[in-house]
Amino acid sequence: MVRQRSQSVTLTDVARRAGVSVATASKALNARDEVAPATRRRVLEAAEELSFHPNALAKGLISGRTRTIGLLTDELGERFAFPVLLGIENALGNEQMCVLLCDARGDVIRRRHYIRTLLARQVDGFIILGDSNDIRPSLTRDIPVPVVYVYGESDDPNDLSVLADDAGGARLAVEHLVALGRRRIGHITGPETYRAARDRVTGLHSVLAEAGLPLAGGDPLYGEWSQRWGRHAGRMLLTADPDIDAVFCGNDQIATGVAETLLDLGRRIPDDVAIVGYDNWEVFAADCRPPLTTVDLNLQQLGATAVKQLFAALDGERAPGVIRQPCRLVVRESTGPVASLGAARAASRTDGFTQADRG
């Protein structure tokens, strides 16, 4: 059967093909409960045969919704924003909804302008995208439609925020090292002013306490989120504790810098020292020597979860509070069991010297 072009097909055509009234056809296409299953199936088959697509504007006028979501961010250029945004767009696209993206760039006036603009477009709801998983001022009082915060926690406990579980991700990393038999575990991370850095230290300490282990080097080494800091702090940590056998790093850039220092000092990875990073940033994790075991924040899933929660709010199921999205551990060659250490060292000895002795 040759299908008619969708532009020429109306709801009346579908109703006529299915042998029902226009009202019944509308109810069937909108999944209303008062339509019998056999009737609904007949209407859906007729719509498929005619390539009928409901007019989105008309549906919006009937339902009071435009099937459009406003997405407001302060830092679109931030590396973590794009995976979250992709997860949001995919989840909305699966529901045939659109997203209007506005980047306020941290400017209060620009942010207020975009909120007014998006409300004028009659968006059904807002997703507020943060840039650091940290606490931010609530915007909900200025927005009369449902709002969900993602990768940034609203300071209003009545709002709903979806975050990456940084403390849980750190637990995954350190539990992995402990399970491998590592007992002298140090920690190098970014600025202490970052909530993510502090939360990861909390997860680290909790696992070490459960295992009855001290933190090698005495205290976490706070610094920059950079390879340069990783190189410098790696030397500091080895000076403070030469017997260290593992380093958990606050991000993959730091971990890559630590790996460079370890190799420069003749320490084998993972035979002598195992390394775990954080973020699963492919450009660093995959190119590190050796490739880096790291924690993935599941940022696309974070965006999808925010959309799911916004849909629930649109359906009247608003749930305030904080949802912490689990992370996952990606195991690569930079970690291995401590049991391999003795054999590896013995194999590397030549004329009474180890590779480390040879520099």
Secondary structure, 3 states (H helix, E strand, C coil): CCCCCHHHCCHHHHHHHHCCCHHHHHHHHCCCCCCCHHHHHHHHHHHHHCCCCCCHHHHHHHHCCCCEEEEEECCCCCCCHHHHHHHHHHHHHHCCCEEEEEECCCCHHHHHHHHHHHHHCCCCEEEEECCCCCEECCCHHHCCCCEEEECCEECCCCCEEEEECHHHHHHHHHHHHHHCCCCCEEEEECCCCCHHHHHHHHHHHHHHHHHCCCCCCCCCEECCCCHHHHHHHHHHHHHHCCCCCEEEECCHHHHHHHHHHHHHCCCCCCCCCEEECCCCCHHHHCCCCCCCEEEECCHHHHHHHHHHHHHHHHCCCCCCEEEEECCEEECCCCCCCCCHHHHHHHHHCECCECHHHHC
